[in-house]
Amino acid sequence: MIVVTGATGTIGRPLVGALAAAGERVTAVSRRPVDAGLPEGVRHHRADLAEAGSLRPALDGADALFLLLSGEMLLDGGGEAPGALLDVAKAGGVRRVVLLSSQATGTRPDALSHARLRAFEEAVRHSGLDWTILRPSGFHTNAFGWAEPVRTRRTVAAPFGDVALPTVDPADLAEVAATVLRNGGRPGASGPHDGRTYVLTGPEPVSPREQAAALGAALGEPVAFVELSREAARGHLLSVMPEAVVDGTLDILGTPTAAERQVSPDAERLLGRPATGFAEWARRNAAAFR
């Protein structure tokens, strides 16, 4: 059985669906009640990963765990030490853990904004479990933050208009996670993904200005782009994120490293097809911006 945490979110929900469709037994874990029906045969368990013991009942019969940490745990540093959660998983019979991390844990090893994720990566590597770490770049779905101004004013406002990064479709992340979770080794034997860290990006770098143009093409109407200063963007983000996270985010968006600009081959290799580009994602999600 596979336990999926964060099971009602952007990645967890399609992951649960993909695993269930493949015939896997799945337990979906979330902090809140399910707001829409889960696939037939999937059981649900409410747990808060900040309290490691709350996960224990979900692990009955499980051999694999997908670990997706809440924003509160990552941004505010709340909850128990990372090792406590993995100790609970190991005691519950889990043999394999797949951690959703971030590309920045590797590209910015000293950034305060990703210190909590680095701690979880370290705990996973030393857990005694078979493990795989997924490090995605930024998400295409961050563009949903522009939905209201696109709907009402056909405008996107963002900083660093011409800095291009290879953002990734969360649906691709879910598909990759399903592949990794379903292809573990036999008990006592290593699987093809054990001890691996995968960097997952989209198929090409795309800038905010290009994203606005792609949304316009998907809608059949021009979408204007307005470039914000770093300070203006910082003021907006401070209303929803801690200061260290805001500054770390803006550093990535404005002055990305060479590695952060680079397209990784991992997603295409694991998917068996090209990763989904932003323009395709925009066409698929155009209704949210109409």
VOPAGU-2260 file (C-alpha; in pm, 1 decimal, decimal comma):
REM VOPAGU-2260
SITE   aa  ch    i         X         Y         Z
SITE  MET   A    0       0,0       0,0       0,0
SITE  ILE   A    1     113,3     355,6     -73,1
SITE  VAL   A    2      42,5     646,0     163,0
SITE  VAL   A    3      20,9     989,5      -1,9
SITE  THR   A    4      46,4    1297,9     219,8
SITE  GLY   A    5     -77,4    1633,1      93,7
SITE  ALA   A    6    -330,0    1421,6     -93,1
SITE  THR   A    7    -585,3    1694,8    -168,9
SITE  GLY   A    8    -339,6    1946,3    -315,6
SITE  THR   A    9    -203,0    2037,4    -656,9
SITE  ILE   A   10      31,3    1739,0    -671,5
SITE  GLY   A   11    -122,8    1497,2    -423,3
SITE  ARG   A   12    -466,6    1481,2    -583,6
SITE  PRO   A   13    -350,9    1374,4    -931,7
SITE  LEU   A   14     -95,0    1142,5    -771,4
SITE  VAL   A   15    -368,2     961,7    -577,1
SITE  GLY   A   16    -570,4     933,3    -897,4
SITE  ALA   A   17    -277,0     796,0   -1096,8
SITE  LEU   A   18    -190,3     537,0    -834,4
SITE  ALA   A   19    -551,1     424,3    -795,4
SITE  ALA   A   20    -592,9     398,7   -1174,0
SITE  ALA   A   21    -284,7     175,5   -1183,1
SITE  GLY   A   22    -447,4     -61,1    -933,8
SITE  GLU   A   23    -243,5      37,3    -628,0
SITE  ARG   A   24    -392,3      38,8    -279,6
SITE  VAL   A   25    -374,1     398,8    -160,5
SITE  THR   A   26    -431,1     588,2     162,1
SITE  ALA   A   27    -479,0     961,7     106,5
SITE  VAL   A   28    -365,1    1180,6     396,4
SITE  SER   A   29    -462,1    1544,3     446,4
SITE  ARG   A   30    -510,8    1784,5     734,0
SITE  ARG   A   31    -865,3    1869,7     632,4
SITE  PRO   A   32   -1167,1    1667,0     523,9
SITE  VAL   A   33   -1179,0    1570,8     158,3
SITE  ASP   A   34   -1370,8    1836,7     -36,8
SITE  ALA   A   35   -1435,4    1611,7    -338,2
SITE  GLY   A   36   -1467,7    1241,5    -390,0
SITE  LEU   A   37   -1156,0    1027,0    -389,4
SITE  PRO   A   38   -1119,7     747,9    -644,1
SITE  GLU   A   39   -1306,2     432,4    -555,7
SITE  GLY   A   40   -1116,2     215,0    -311,0
SITE  VAL   A   41    -893,2     493,7    -177,3
SITE  ARG   A   42    -921,9     544,5     196,4
SITE  HIS   A   43    -872,0     881,4     363,1
SITE  HIS   A   44    -698,2     965,3     689,1
SITE  ARG   A   45    -674,4    1305,1     854,2
SITE  ALA   A   46    -331,5    1385,3     998,3
SITE  ASP   A   47    -110,7    1686,8    1061,6
SITE  LEU   A   48     251,9    1607,6     980,5
SITE  ALA   A   49     359,6    1866,2    1237,0
SITE  GLU   A   50     248,6    1598,9    1487,2
SITE  ALA   A   51     428,4    1288,6    1366,1
SITE  GLY   A   52     216,7    1049,8    1570,8
SITE  SER   A   53    -100,7    1157,7    1390,2
SITE  LEU   A   54      26,5     975,6    1080,1
SITE  ARG   A   55      64,0     640,9    1258,3
SITE  PRO   A   56    -288,1     500,3    1189,9
SITE  ALA   A   57    -251,7     570,8     815,5
SITE  LEU   A   58      55,0     347,2     791,1
SITE  ASP   A   59    -114,6      18,0     869,0
SITE  GLY   A   60     -16,2    -213,1     583,8
SITE  ALA   A   61     187,4      53,3     400,7
SITE  ASP   A   62     522,3     -10,9     237,1
SITE  ALA   A   63     574,0     326,1      63,0
SITE  LEU   A   64     521,5     688,8     166,4
SITE  PHE   A   65     501,5    1003,4     -45,8
SITE  LEU   A   66     607,1    1290,4     177,6
SITE  LEU   A   67     478,7    1635,5      85,2
SITE  LEU   A   68     523,4    1893,1     360,8
SITE  SER   A   69     277,9    2175,9     422,8
SITE  GLY   A   70     375,0    2534,8     361,5
SITE  GLU   A   71     335,9    2609,9     730,5
SITE  MET   A   72     589,8    2343,0     822,3
SITE  LEU   A   73     837,9    2474,4     567,5
SITE  LEU   A   74     785,8    2847,6     601,1
SITE  ASP   A   75     738,1    2873,2     976,8
SITE  GLY   A   76     960,9    2583,6    1082,0
SITE  GLY   A   77     678,6    2431,4    1283,8
SITE  GLY   A   78     639,6    2073,3    1391,8
SITE  GLU   A   79     870,5    1810,4    1528,0
SITE  ALA   A   80    1221,8    1733,5    1409,1
SITE  PRO   A   81    1228,7    1574,9    1061,6
SITE  GLY   A   82    1362,4    1248,4    1201,3
SITE  ALA   A   83    1053,6    1201,5    1419,2
SITE  LEU   A   84     826,7    1171,7    1116,4
SITE  LEU   A   85    1056,2     921,8     949,2
SITE  ASP   A   86    1086,9     718,8    1268,5
SITE  VAL   A   87     707,6     687,7    1276,5
SITE  ALA   A   88     706,0     575,7     912,8
SITE  LYS   A   89     977,6     318,5     971,3
SITE  ALA   A   90     806,7     182,6    1283,6
SITE  GLY   A   91     484,2     151,3    1082,5
SITE  GLY   A   92     643,2     -82,3     829,9
SITE  VAL   A   93     722,4     166,9     551,3
SITE  ARG   A   94    1025,0      59,1     344,6
SITE  ARG   A   95    1041,4     339,8      88,8
SITE  VAL   A   96     992,7     714,3     111,7
SITE  VAL   A   97     969,9     964,4    -173,3
SITE  LEU   A   98    1023,4    1324,1     -59,9
SITE  LEU   A   99     902,5    1622,6    -260,1
SITE  SER   A  100    1174,9    1882,1    -207,0
SITE  SER   A  101    1288,0    2177,3    -419,4
SITE  GLN   A  102    1557,7    2244,5    -674,9
SITE  ALA   A  103    1683,4    2530,0    -457,2
SITE  THR   A  104    1797,1    2291,3    -183,7
SITE  GLY   A  105    2076,6    2196,2    -422,6
SITE  THR   A  106    2136,7    2520,8    -608,2
SITE  ARG   A  107    2130,1    2744,5    -298,3
SITE  PRO   A  108    2268,2    2534,3     -13,0
SITE  ASP   A  109    2297,7    2830,6     224,5
SITE  ALA   A  110    1958,8    2993,9     161,2
SITE  LEU   A  111    1753,6    3040,1     477,5
SITE  SER   A  112    1435,2    3004,2     273,0
SITE  HIS   A  113    1505,0    2632,6     212,3
SITE  ALA   A  114    1674,8    2535,3     537,3
SITE  ARG   A  115    1378,4    2326,8     654,6
SITE  LEU   A  116    1366,6    2126,4     331,4
SITE  ARG   A  117    1741,3    2063,3     350,6
SITE  ALA   A  118    1689,8    1924,9     701,1
SITE  PHE   A  119    1421,8    1688,1     573,4
SITE  GLU   A  120    1642,0    1575,6     284,5
SITE  GLU   A  121    1920,5    1497,0     529,4
SITE  ALA   A  122    1683,5    1306,0     756,3
SITE  VAL   A  123    1549,3    1103,6     462,0
SITE  ARG   A  124    1900,6    1007,3     350,8
SITE  HIS   A  125    1988,6     885,0     700,1
SITE  SER   A  126    1653,6     721,7     780,0
SITE  GLY   A  127    1754,7     366,7     697,3
SITE  LEU   A  128    1467,9     355,5     444,6
SITE  ASP   A  129    1496,8     324,8      68,4
SITE  TRP   A  130    1454,4     681,4     -53,0
SITE  THR   A  131    1413,1     903,3    -355,7
SITE  ILE   A  132    1416,6    1283,6    -351,6
SITE  LEU   A  133    1231,7    1491,2    -612,9
SITE  ARG   A  134    1359,4    1846,5    -660,5
SITE  PRO   A  135    1122,3    2042,6    -886,4
SITE  SER   A  136    1178,4    2391,6   -1020,0
SITE  GLY   A  137     903,0    2654,3    -992,5
SITE  PHE   A  138     550,4    2547,1   -1086,9
SITE  HIS   A  139     344,3    2649,6   -1390,5
SITE  THR   A  140      51,9    2675,5   -1147,5
SITE  ASN   A  141     206,6    2978,5    -977,7
SITE  ALA   A  142      46,5    3163,6   -1269,4
SITE  PHE   A  143    -293,2    3107,6   -1105,0
SITE  GLY   A  144    -191,4    3402,3    -886,8
SITE  TRP   A  145    -252,5    3617,9   -1195,6
SITE  ALA   A  146    -599,4    3477,4   -1262,1
SITE  GLU   A  147    -799,0    3770,5   -1121,3
SITE  PRO   A  148    -610,7    4052,3   -1302,7
SITE  VAL   A  149    -610,5    3848,4   -1623,8
SITE  ARG   A  150    -986,1    3790,0   -1597,6
SITE  THR   A  151   -1071,1    4150,4   -1511,0
SITE  ARG   A  152    -801,2    4357,1   -1682,4
SITE  ARG   A  153    -620,2    4116,0   -1917,1
SITE  THR   A  154    -296,8    4212,6   -1738,1
SITE  VAL   A  155      -9,1    4030,2   -1570,6
SITE  ALA   A  156     214,4    4223,5   -1329,6
SITE  ALA   A  157     539,8    4058,9   -1217,8
SITE  PRO   A  158     906,4    4139,4   -1155,0
SITE  PHE   A  159    1200,9    4035,3   -1374,1
SITE  GLY   A  160     993,5    4024,5   -1692,3
SITE  ASP   A  161    1262,7    3879,4   -1916,8
SITE  VAL   A  162    1430,8    3632,5   -1680,4
SITE  ALA   A  163    1339,3    3287,1   -1808,5
SITE  LEU   A  164    1320,3    2974,5   -1590,6
SITE  PRO   A  165    1210,7    2619,3   -1686,1
SITE  THR   A  166     900,6    2594,1   -1467,1
SITE  VAL   A  167     729,8    2256,4   -1439,5
SITE  ASP   A  168     371,6    2127,1   -1455,2
SITE  PRO   A  169     262,4    1978,2   -1118,2
SITE  ALA   A  170      68,1    1715,2   -1312,9
SITE  ASP   A  171     402,4    1595,5   -1450,5
SITE  LEU   A  172     541,3    1585,7   -1096,4
SITE  ALA   A  173     250,3    1365,9    -990,0
SITE  GLU   A  174     313,4    1131,1   -1282,3
SITE  VAL   A  175     684,1    1110,1   -1198,6
SITE  ALA   A  176     605,4    1043,8    -831,6
SITE  ALA   A  177     365,2     764,5    -929,8
SITE  THR   A  178     635,0     605,2   -1145,6
SITE  VAL   A  179     892,6     619,7    -867,3
SITE  LEU   A  180     654,1     492,7    -599,7
SITE  ARG   A  181     537,7     198,1    -812,7
SITE  ASN   A  182     887,5      86,1    -914,1
SITE  GLY   A  183    1057,5      10,9    -585,9
SITE  GLY   A  184    1277,6    -288,7    -522,5
SITE  ARG   A  185    1163,2    -614,5    -371,3
SITE  PRO   A  186    1204,4    -649,4       5,7
SITE  GLY   A  187    1575,3    -661,3      75,5
SITE  ALA   A  188    1668,4    -548,6    -277,8
SITE  SER   A  189    1733,0    -204,6    -424,3
SITE  GLY   A  190    1496,5     -53,6    -677,5
SITE  PRO   A  191    1590,9     158,8    -980,9
SITE  HIS   A  192    1513,5     485,3    -801,8
SITE  ASP   A  193    1657,2     411,2    -457,9
SITE  GLY   A  194    1915,8     663,5    -342,0
SITE  ARG   A  195    1844,7     892,6    -637,5
SITE  THR   A  196    1779,3    1265,9    -642,6
SITE  TYR   A  197    1592,7    1389,4    -950,0
SITE  VAL   A  198    1575,7    1751,5   -1066,6
SITE  LEU   A  199    1243,7    1808,0   -1242,9
SITE  THR   A  200    1189,4    2101,3   -1478,3
SITE  GLY   A  201     975,4    2193,0   -1773,9
SITE  PRO   A  202    1101,5    2148,8   -2132,5
SITE  GLU   A  203    1223,5    2505,9   -2181,4
SITE  PRO   A  204    1286,8    2828,8   -1989,8
SITE  VAL   A  205     998,4    3076,2   -2002,5
SITE  SER   A  206     991,7    3434,4   -1874,5
SITE  PRO   A  207     698,3    3612,8   -1708,0
SITE  ARG   A  208     653,3    3821,2   -2021,7
SITE  GLU   A  209     638,0    3503,8   -2230,0
SITE  GLN   A  210     394,9    3348,9   -1983,2
SITE  ALA   A  211     163,3    3648,5   -2022,7
SITE  ALA   A  212     181,0    3607,4   -2401,6
SITE  ALA   A  213     103,0    3235,1   -2370,4
SITE  LEU   A  214    -201,2    3311,0   -2156,6
SITE  GLY   A  215    -316,1    3559,7   -2418,8
SITE  ALA   A  216    -275,9    3300,4   -2693,1
SITE  ALA   A  217    -474,0    3049,4   -2489,1
SITE  LEU   A  218    -753,0    3304,1   -2436,9
SITE  GLY   A  219    -749,6    3438,9   -2791,2
SITE  GLU   A  220    -697,9    3794,5   -2658,4
SITE  PRO   A  221    -384,2    3993,7   -2579,0
SITE  VAL   A  222    -270,1    3993,4   -2216,1
SITE  ALA   A  223     -57,0    4294,9   -2126,6
SITE  PHE   A  224     256,5    4259,7   -1916,7
SITE  VAL   A  225     351,4    4517,9   -1653,3
SITE  GLU   A  226     695,9    4482,8   -1497,1
SITE  LEU   A  227     714,9    4538,9   -1121,9
SITE  SER   A  228    1025,9    4653,3    -940,9
SITE  ARG   A  229    1184,1    4410,6    -698,7
SITE  GLU   A  230    1074,8    4629,6    -408,3
SITE  ALA   A  231     715,0    4642,9    -525,5
SITE  ALA   A  232     707,6    4264,5    -564,9
SITE  ARG   A  233     873,7    4224,3    -224,8
SITE  GLY   A  234     608,6    4437,2     -57,1
SITE  HIS   A  235     333,3    4220,5    -202,5
SITE  LEU   A  236     499,5    3891,7    -109,4
SITE  LEU   A  237     567,5    4003,2     248,0
SITE  SER   A  238     192,5    3991,2     307,0
SITE  VAL   A  239     188,5    3614,5     247,8
SITE  MET   A  240     542,7    3487,6     321,5
SITE  PRO   A  241     813,0    3526,0     589,0
SITE  GLU   A  242    1086,8    3773,8     499,4
SITE  ALA   A  243    1360,7    3513,1     445,0
SITE  VAL   A  244    1137,5    3318,8     207,1
SITE  VAL   A  245    1044,3    3633,5      14,2
SITE  ASP   A  246    1406,5    3732,3     -35,0
SITE  GLY   A  247    1505,3    3378,2    -133,9
SITE  THR   A  248    1221,9    3360,1    -385,4
SITE  LEU   A  249    1310,5    3693,5    -542,3
SITE  ASP   A  250    1676,8    3593,7    -565,0
SITE  ILE   A  251    1580,4    3285,7    -766,8
SITE  LEU   A  252    1339,0    3478,4    -989,9
SITE  GLY   A  253    1571,6    3772,8   -1046,8
SITE  THR   A  254    1923,4    3631,8   -1036,5
SITE  PRO   A  255    1896,2    3259,2   -1106,1
SITE  THR   A  256    2206,9    3045,8   -1109,8
SITE  ALA   A  257    2315,1    2868,9   -1425,7
SITE  ALA   A  258    2175,1    2544,6   -1285,3
SITE  GLU   A  259    1836,3    2707,7   -1217,3
SITE  ARG   A  260    1815,6    2821,6   -1579,8
SITE  GLN   A  261    1903,3    2478,7   -1714,9
SITE  VAL   A  262    1652,0    2222,4   -1840,3
SITE  SER   A  263    1699,6    1890,0   -1662,2
SITE  PRO   A  264    1652,4    1566,3   -1859,3
SITE  ASP   A  265    1512,2    1379,9   -1556,3
SITE  ALA   A  266    1142,5    1456,5   -1610,7
SITE  GLU   A  267    1141,2    1349,6   -1975,7
SITE  ARG   A  268    1334,4    1031,7   -1895,4
SITE  LEU   A  269    1100,6     933,7   -1610,9
SITE  LEU   A  270     782,5    1031,5   -1797,5
SITE  GLY   A  271     882,8     861,2   -2120,3
SITE  ARG   A  272     769,9    1174,7   -2305,8
SITE  PRO   A  273     859,0    1545,9   -2313,5
SITE  ALA   A  274     761,6    1744,3   -2006,1
SITE  THR   A  275     462,1    1976,9   -2044,6
SITE  GLY   A  276     550,1    2330,1   -2152,9
SITE  PHE   A  277     386,8    2640,9   -2010,2
SITE  ALA   A  278     195,2    2719,9   -2329,9
SITE  GLU   A  279      33,1    2375,9   -2325,5
SITE  TRP   A  280     -48,4    2414,9   -1956,0
SITE  ALA   A  281    -206,0    2755,7   -2029,3
SITE  ARG   A  282    -427,5    2608,9   -2301,1
SITE  ARG   A  283    -539,8    2331,7   -2067,2
SITE  ASN   A  284    -621,5    2578,2   -1788,2
SITE  ALA   A  285    -753,8    2869,6   -1991,3
SITE  ALA   A  286   -1095,9    2854,3   -1822,0
SITE  ALA   A  287    -940,7    2977,2   -1494,8
SITE  PHE   A  288    -836,7    3300,7   -1667,2
SITE  ARG   A  289   -1150,3    3378,4   -1871,3
